[in-house]
Amino acid sequence: MPRIFVARPFPDKVIAALHDLGDLTLRDSNNPLTPAEMVAALTGYDAVMPTLGDGFSAEVFAQVPTPRARILANFGVGYNHIDVAAARAAGVAVSNTPGAVTDATADIAMTLILMSCRRAGEGERLVRAGGWTGWTPTQMLGLHVTGRTIGIVGMGRIGKAIARRCHHGFGMDVRFFNRSPVADPGVPAVQVDSLTGLAGQVDLLVVAVPGGPATHHLIGADVLGAMQPHAHLINIARGDVVAESALIDALQSGQIAGAGLDVYEYEPKVPAALTAMENVTLLPHLGTAALEVREAMGLMAVDNIRAVLAGQAAPNAV
């Protein structure tokens, strides 16, 4: 019977499906795997189900020249924590869970847009602290979202889902930057050739690119400096896509009006400078945090494991 290592507690429906595939080892910690645990997983199991934070690096694979594991079935669409080239060289397939996360992540982008622009987090803190003295005509005036111009960085599945919500739901003018031409963005939209050029044209800049070396610090001082003073930055991608120190400088100096973040450069560490600012909305990586979404992600990972154990290619190989 195949042996399967599960790196985190997952929803019951996912665990039940995994039990049908083989002999499970269920790890009960939510902390990332240690290098020793990753080595043990690669050597002692036929399939491994890791997730964000489990750094299967080239150094880890170097310690296991002939792994028993045939697949790392990542729970999540992002897989920049896995050295895919090193895995392939070792004969280990890597898969992810695209599609299942699209709408939920786009919904969180809209949550952050509204919270940041309408100062919702700041307002809730005021009420909870007992500091609200009643409605006034000039109380907590924010940025009206309807009819604004949104810039989307990365027009993949999630970027297009955000564009649909912004165009159809809020009547926004959609512009975007993408590393390759996008023939059908799904809504009326203009592709802008320059990232800094896009930043200067929009009221809201939403980051929706994959993580990894190619996008590390893609949003830095140059992009933030090109943004308009009333504009807001929203990041639902990966934390290190945004240079956090440059973002802090831009917020503290008033270079941009606000930011909404669901991810952080050194997650789960959040700089005190960010938590101290009222014009920053901070969420604890809630992008896919809905039961049915997490179940769909897990079952997609199960399908990838099932295929590889049967000698077939993973449906969602990366």
TIGU-321571 format. One line per field, with one value per residue (C-alpha): y, x, z; residue number from 1; residue in three letters. Coordinates in Angstrom, 2 decimals. Each point is the difference from the previous one (the first is absolute). Example, Ala and Ser with C-alpha at 12.3 -4.5 7.8 and 13.67 -1.06 7.14 Angstrom:
REM TIGU-321571
Y	(-4.50; 3.44)
X	(12.30; 1.37)
Z	(7.80; -0.66)
k	(1; 2)
r	(ALA; SER)
//
This chain:
REM TIGU-321571
Y	(0.00; 3.44; 2.20; 3.63; 2.81; 2.90; 3.12; 1.86; -0.59; 0.22; -0.08; -3.35; -0.54; 0.23; -2.39; -2.52; 0.08; -0.47; -3.05; -1.68; 0.32; -1.59; -0.03; 3.56; 1.78; 3.10; 2.71; 1.98; 3.20; 3.14; 1.06; -0.37; -3.23; 0.01; -1.09; -3.28; -0.63; 0.71; -2.43; -2.64; 0.60; -0.41; -3.16; -1.76; 0.71; -0.50; 3.29; 3.22; 2.69; 3.22; 3.58; 3.61; 0.29; -3.52; 0.92; -2.97; 1.65; -1.28; -0.49; -2.32; -2.03; -0.20; -2.04; -2.48; -1.04; -2.86; 0.96; -2.51; 2.76; 0.27; 3.20; 3.18; 0.78; 3.58; 1.28; 3.43; 1.65; 1.69; -2.31; 2.34; -1.75; -3.09; -0.21; -1.58; -0.51; -1.84; -2.12; -0.95; -0.85; -2.35; -1.59; 1.57; 1.53; 3.28; 1.02; 2.84; 0.91; 2.66; 0.94; -0.95; 3.19; 2.52; 1.43; -0.08; 1.90; 2.54; 0.50; 0.80; 2.55; 1.71; -0.18; 1.76; 2.59; 0.98; -0.16; 2.06; 2.62; 0.40; -0.18; -2.91; -1.44; 3.39; 0.57; -3.33; 0.64; 3.38; -1.54; -2.88; 2.44; 2.06; 3.04; 0.60; 3.09; -0.18; 0.70; 3.23; 1.21; -0.12; -3.21; -2.37; 1.01; -2.64; -0.70; -0.73; -3.26; -0.05; 1.25; 0.09; -1.23; -3.27; -1.33; -3.74; -1.37; -3.51; -0.93; -3.72; -1.81; 2.10; 3.28; -0.61; -0.88; 3.28; 1.86; -1.50; 1.06; 3.50; 0.56; -1.57; 0.72; 3.44; 1.45; 0.35; 0.75; -3.02; 0.24; -2.61; -0.96; -3.52; -1.44; -1.39; 1.24; -0.94; -0.47; -0.32; 1.63; -0.86; 3.59; 3.26; 0.73; 1.67; -1.73; 2.45; -0.81; 1.58; -0.90; 3.49; 1.40; -2.00; 1.09; 3.65; -0.42; -1.72; 0.65; -3.59; -2.29; -3.69; -2.54; -3.45; -1.59; -3.34; 0.01; -1.01; 1.56; 1.63; 2.08; 0.58; 3.70; 0.68; 2.77; 2.17; 3.66; 0.77; -1.35; 1.47; 3.33; 0.02; -0.44; 2.97; 1.37; -1.05; -3.54; -3.26; -3.14; -3.43; -3.18; -3.44; -1.67; -0.92; 2.20; 0.37; 1.29; 3.33; 1.51; 0.49; 2.67; 2.06; -0.36; 1.19; 3.05; 0.79; -0.23; 1.96; 2.79; 0.29; -1.04; -2.30; 0.22; -3.53; -3.71; -3.24; -3.08; -3.68; -1.17; 1.17; -0.17; -1.92; -1.60; -0.49; 2.88; 3.38; 3.12; 2.19; 2.94; -1.52; -0.91; 3.54; 1.70; 0.60; 0.17; -3.65; -2.89; -3.21; -3.46; -3.32; -1.66; -0.65; -0.32; -3.51; -0.24; -1.48; -3.65; -0.92; 1.64; -1.80; -3.27; 0.57; 0.76; -3.13; -2.25; 1.36; -0.91; -3.46; -0.41; 0.86; -2.59; -2.64; 0.47; -0.20; -3.06; -1.64; 0.71; 2.92; 3.69; 2.31; 1.95; 3.22; -0.56; 3.18)
X	(0.00; 1.40; 1.12; -1.16; 1.31; -2.38; 1.81; -2.87; -3.44; -2.42; -3.82; -1.59; -1.32; 3.54; 1.42; -2.76; 0.88; 3.69; -0.78; -1.37; 3.38; 2.34; 1.55; -0.03; 2.30; -1.87; 2.17; -1.89; 2.08; -0.74; 3.66; 2.00; 1.91; 3.57; 2.78; 0.29; -3.74; 0.20; 2.89; -1.92; -3.10; 1.93; 1.74; -2.82; -3.14; -1.37; -1.90; 0.29; -2.67; 1.79; -1.22; 1.16; 3.17; 1.27; 3.27; 0.95; 3.22; 2.87; 1.92; -2.72; -0.03; 3.81; -0.33; -2.30; 1.58; -2.47; -3.29; -2.77; -2.56; -1.47; -1.99; -0.17; -3.72; 0.03; -3.12; -0.30; 0.47; 3.29; 3.01; 2.99; 0.96; 0.88; 3.08; -1.78; 3.19; 1.65; -3.11; -0.10; 3.69; -0.70; -2.92; -2.68; -3.08; -1.37; -3.65; -2.18; -3.69; -0.88; -3.60; -1.26; 1.43; -0.93; -3.30; 0.84; 3.24; -1.72; -2.62; 2.72; 1.44; -3.38; -0.23; 3.35; -0.90; -3.16; 1.57; 3.01; -1.82; -2.93; 2.18; -2.03; 2.72; 0.72; -3.70; -0.52; 2.96; -1.49; -3.34; 1.55; 2.19; -3.03; 1.31; -2.91; -1.96; -2.65; -0.55; 1.27; 0.08; 3.79; 0.55; 2.65; -0.28; 1.52; 0.37; -3.19; 0.64; -2.73; 1.15; 3.70; 2.89; 1.55; 3.38; 0.54; 3.55; -0.24; -2.97; -0.25; -3.04; -0.11; 0.76; -2.86; -2.35; 0.88; -0.53; -3.49; -1.01; 1.36; -1.49; -3.42; -0.48; 1.53; 0.14; 3.77; 2.31; 2.34; 3.65; 2.68; 3.64; 1.00; 3.33; -1.59; -2.89; -3.49; -2.36; -3.17; 0.00; -3.69; -1.19; 0.76; 3.55; 3.19; 3.37; 2.74; 3.57; 1.74; -0.64; 0.94; -2.16; -2.96; 0.69; -0.25; -3.36; -2.09; -1.82; 0.46; 2.94; -0.66; 2.82; -1.01; 3.19; 1.57; 2.83; 3.58; 3.29; -1.51; -2.43; 2.06; -0.35; -1.82; -1.81; 2.82; 0.77; -0.23; -3.52; -1.21; 1.56; -1.93; -3.36; -2.30; -0.20; -3.65; 0.61; -0.11; 2.14; -1.61; 2.08; -1.61; 2.92; 3.10; 1.51; 3.43; -1.42; -0.20; 3.15; -1.40; 2.49; -0.80; -3.72; 0.46; 1.93; -2.70; -2.76; 1.81; 0.94; -3.48; 1.28; -3.04; -3.24; -0.33; 0.56; -1.91; 2.13; -0.86; 3.63; 3.34; 3.64; 1.09; -3.33; -1.27; 2.15; -1.62; 2.16; -1.04; 0.11; -2.92; -2.09; 0.47; -1.50; -3.74; 0.06; 0.99; -2.46; 1.66; -1.54; 1.55; 0.31; -3.74; 0.09; -1.49; -1.35; -3.44; -0.78; -1.31; 3.02; 2.51; -1.85; 0.16; 3.72; 0.64; -2.02; 1.91; 3.25; -1.46; -0.75; 3.62; 1.27; -2.42; 1.17; 3.71; -0.41; -1.82; 2.95; -1.65; 0.91; -1.44; -2.95; 1.41; 3.72; 2.11)
Z	(0.00; -0.91; 2.86; -0.03; 2.18; 0.72; 1.20; 1.72; 1.47; -2.94; -0.16; 0.92; -3.53; -1.38; 2.61; -0.74; -3.71; 0.79; 2.17; -3.11; -1.71; 2.51; 3.45; 1.38; 2.37; 1.16; 1.48; 2.64; -0.09; -2.00; 0.01; -3.22; -0.43; 1.24; -2.38; 1.92; -0.38; -3.72; -0.43; 1.95; -2.13; -3.25; 1.16; 1.83; -2.03; -3.50; -0.04; 1.99; 0.37; 1.02; 0.01; 0.34; 2.07; -0.58; -1.67; -2.15; -1.17; -2.12; 3.26; 1.30; -3.22; 0.08; 3.19; -1.72; -3.32; -0.52; 1.66; 0.53; -0.48; -3.47; 0.46; 2.03; -0.32; 1.17; 1.76; -1.62; -3.35; 0.95; 0.04; 0.24; 3.27; -2.06; -2.23; -2.95; -2.01; 2.90; 0.47; -3.67; 0.00; 2.91; -1.85; 2.20; -1.64; 1.36; -0.30; 1.25; 0.29; -2.59; -0.67; 3.44; 1.51; -2.70; 1.18; 3.70; -0.57; -2.25; 2.72; 2.53; -2.43; -0.10; 3.80; 0.30; -2.65; 1.87; 3.46; -0.99; -2.04; 2.40; 3.15; 1.36; 2.23; 1.50; 0.58; 1.72; 2.30; 0.89; 0.93; 1.97; 1.94; 0.98; -1.81; -2.38; 0.98; -2.71; -3.69; -1.52; -3.64; -0.12; 1.99; -1.37; -3.62; -2.25; -3.72; -1.94; -1.87; -2.65; -3.39; 0.93; -2.13; 1.14; -1.05; 0.27; 0.05; -1.41; -2.19; 0.66; 1.41; 3.16; -1.75; -2.44; 2.86; 1.72; -3.27; -0.41; 3.51; -0.45; -3.45; 0.45; 3.69; 0.37; -3.51; 0.14; -2.90; -0.13; -1.00; 0.54; -0.30; -1.01; -1.11; -3.19; -2.17; 1.20; -2.94; 2.08; 3.44; 0.35; 0.33; -1.82; 1.12; -1.16; 0.27; 0.99; -1.04; 3.01; 3.63; 1.18; -2.78; 1.28; 3.58; -1.00; -1.73; 2.65; 3.26; 1.16; -0.74; 0.69; -0.03; -1.28; -1.34; 1.02; 2.51; -0.79; -1.09; -3.09; 2.06; 3.18; 0.94; -3.27; 1.85; 1.31; 0.56; -3.72; -0.37; 3.29; -0.93; -3.27; 1.75; 0.60; 3.57; 0.40; -1.30; 1.94; -0.41; 0.47; 0.26; -0.12; -1.81; 2.02; 2.68; -1.54; -3.29; 1.84; 1.51; 3.50; 1.06; -3.10; 0.68; 3.59; -1.25; -2.55; 2.60; 2.68; -2.39; -1.49; -3.40; -0.23; 1.97; 1.28; -0.41; 0.47; 0.67; 0.36; -0.31; 1.39; -1.00; 3.11; 0.82; 2.68; 1.28; -0.64; 0.56; 2.91; -2.41; -1.93; 3.03; 1.37; -3.06; -0.23; -3.81; -0.39; -0.01; 1.21; -0.46; 1.16; -3.44; -0.37; -3.79; -0.18; 3.55; -0.66; 0.78; -3.43; -1.64; 2.21; -0.61; -3.76; 0.22; 2.04; -2.28; -2.98; 1.76; 0.68; -3.71; -0.80; 2.50; -1.29; -3.58; 0.79; 2.22; -2.93; -2.28; -1.78; -0.28; 2.64; -1.47; 1.43; -0.42; 0.04)
k	(1; 2; 3; 4; 5; 6; 7; 8; 9; 10; 11; 12; 13; 14; 15; 16; 17; 18; 19; 20; 21; 22; 23; 24; 25; 26; 27; 28; 29; 30; 31; 32; 33; 34; 35; 36; 37; 38; 39; 40; 41; 42; 43; 44; 45; 46; 47; 48; 49; 50; 51; 52; 53; 54; 55; 56; 57; 58; 59; 60; 61; 62; 63; 64; 65; 66; 67; 68; 69; 70; 71; 72; 73; 74; 75; 76; 77; 78; 79; 80; 81; 82; 83; 84; 85; 86; 87; 88; 89; 90; 91; 92; 93; 94; 95; 96; 97; 98; 99; 100; 101; 102; 103; 104; 105; 106; 107; 108; 109; 110; 111; 112; 113; 114; 115; 116; 117; 118; 119; 120; 121; 122; 123; 124; 125; 126; 127; 128; 129; 130; 131; 132; 133; 134; 135; 136; 137; 138; 139; 140; 141; 142; 143; 144; 145; 146; 147; 148; 149; 150; 151; 152; 153; 154; 155; 156; 157; 158; 159; 160; 161; 162; 163; 164; 165; 166; 167; 168; 169; 170; 171; 172; 173; 174; 175; 176; 177; 178; 179; 180; 181; 182; 183; 184; 185; 186; 187; 188; 189; 190; 191; 192; 193; 194; 195; 196; 197; 198; 199; 200; 201; 202; 203; 204; 205; 206; 207; 208; 209; 210; 211; 212; 213; 214; 215; 216; 217; 218; 219; 220; 221; 222; 223; 224; 225; 226; 227; 228; 229; 230; 231; 232; 233; 234; 235; 236; 237; 238; 239; 240; 241; 242; 243; 244; 245; 246; 247; 248; 249; 250; 251; 252; 253; 254; 255; 256; 257; 258; 259; 260; 261; 262; 263; 264; 265; 266; 267; 268; 269; 270; 271; 272; 273; 274; 275; 276; 277; 278; 279; 280; 281; 282; 283; 284; 285; 286; 287; 288; 289; 290; 291; 292; 293; 294; 295; 296; 297; 298; 299; 300; 301; 302; 303; 304; 305; 306; 307; 308; 309; 310; 311; 312; 313; 314; 315; 316; 317; 318)
r	(MET; PRO; ARG; ILE; PHE; VAL; ALA; ARG; PRO; PHE; PRO; ASP; LYS; VAL; ILE; ALA; ALA; LEU; HIS; ASP; LEU; GLY; ASP; LEU; THR; LEU; ARG; ASP; SER; ASN; ASN; PRO; LEU; THR; PRO; ALA; GLU; MET; VAL; ALA; ALA; LEU; THR; GLY; TYR; ASP; ALA; VAL; MET; PRO; THR; LEU; GLY; ASP; GLY; PHE; SER; ALA; GLU; VAL; PHE; ALA; GLN; VAL; PRO; THR; PRO; ARG; ALA; ARG; ILE; LEU; ALA; ASN; PHE; GLY; VAL; GLY; TYR; ASN; HIS; ILE; ASP; VAL; ALA; ALA; ALA; ARG; ALA; ALA; GLY; VAL; ALA; VAL; SER; ASN; THR; PRO; GLY; ALA; VAL; THR; ASP; ALA; THR; ALA; ASP; ILE; ALA; MET; THR; LEU; ILE; LEU; MET; SER; CYS; ARG; ARG; ALA; GLY; GLU; GLY; GLU; ARG; LEU; VAL; ARG; ALA; GLY; GLY; TRP; THR; GLY; TRP; THR; PRO; THR; GLN; MET; LEU; GLY; LEU; HIS; VAL; THR; GLY; ARG; THR; ILE; GLY; ILE; VAL; GLY; MET; GLY; ARG; ILE; GLY; LYS; ALA; ILE; ALA; ARG; ARG; CYS; HIS; HIS; GLY; PHE; GLY; MET; ASP; VAL; ARG; PHE; PHE; ASN; ARG; SER; PRO; VAL; ALA; ASP; PRO; GLY; VAL; PRO; ALA; VAL; GLN; VAL; ASP; SER; LEU; THR; GLY; LEU; ALA; GLY; GLN; VAL; ASP; LEU; LEU; VAL; VAL; ALA; VAL; PRO; GLY; GLY; PRO; ALA; THR; HIS; HIS; LEU; ILE; GLY; ALA; ASP; VAL; LEU; GLY; ALA; MET; GLN; PRO; HIS; ALA; HIS; LEU; ILE; ASN; ILE; ALA; ARG; GLY; ASP; VAL; VAL; ALA; GLU; SER; ALA; LEU; ILE; ASP; ALA; LEU; GLN; SER; GLY; GLN; ILE; ALA; GLY; ALA; GLY; LEU; ASP; VAL; TYR; GLU; TYR; GLU; PRO; LYS; VAL; PRO; ALA; ALA; LEU; THR; ALA; MET; GLU; ASN; VAL; THR; LEU; LEU; PRO; HIS; LEU; GLY; THR; ALA; ALA; LEU; GLU; VAL; ARG; GLU; ALA; MET; GLY; LEU; MET; ALA; VAL; ASP; ASN; ILE; ARG; ALA; VAL; LEU; ALA; GLY; GLN; ALA; ALA; PRO; ASN; ALA; VAL)
//
